[in-house]
Amino acid sequence: MDPIATAAYGMFQASKRFEASALRTAQMGDPEAQVDLVAETVEQIGAKTAFSANAAVVRTADEMNKALLDILA
């Protein structure tokens, strides 16, 4: 299992969650749209946190790969 690929997919999914929530938030001006601003804010914060966590996994995996290559060199 490749941690970088898994984290990249997690970043992609978090980005999609954030974008969907942002689109719903943008519809607040429509009188027929029923948008819960609090729920959308929580969703955006959660998506941002998930993206950051997955980015940290990518950075850590990269550092571990570099350390392994240094050991083997």
Summary of the structure (lengths in Angstrom):
residues: 73
radius of gyration: 17.6
end to end distance: 24.2
largest distance: 64.2
contacts: 179
relative contact order: 0.18
helix: 86%
strand: 0%
